[in-house]
């Protein structure tokens, strides 16, 4: 796995989302025009019970939500850089 550059705790400082609707566990790459992160998806996640029983599929709308959350983190990082901040999400 890649090195974590933004931890879950730092993500929670930037986003109002909390479990079960926080869909990013960590950011592994953060550049002015690129963000990469991951979510550790478990078989016990609530949405798998009904989508679809016996053939679990991650709902596309939740994938889109994860992308949107990553996008917000990227915008926050880009917005902070012109102020001379050198570390991700430095306050």
Secondary structure, 3 states (H helix, E strand, C coil): CCCCCECHHHHHHHCCCCCCCCCCCEEEEEECCEEEEECCCCCCCHHHHCCCCCCCCCCHHHHHHHHHHHHHHHHHHHHHHCCCCCCCCCC
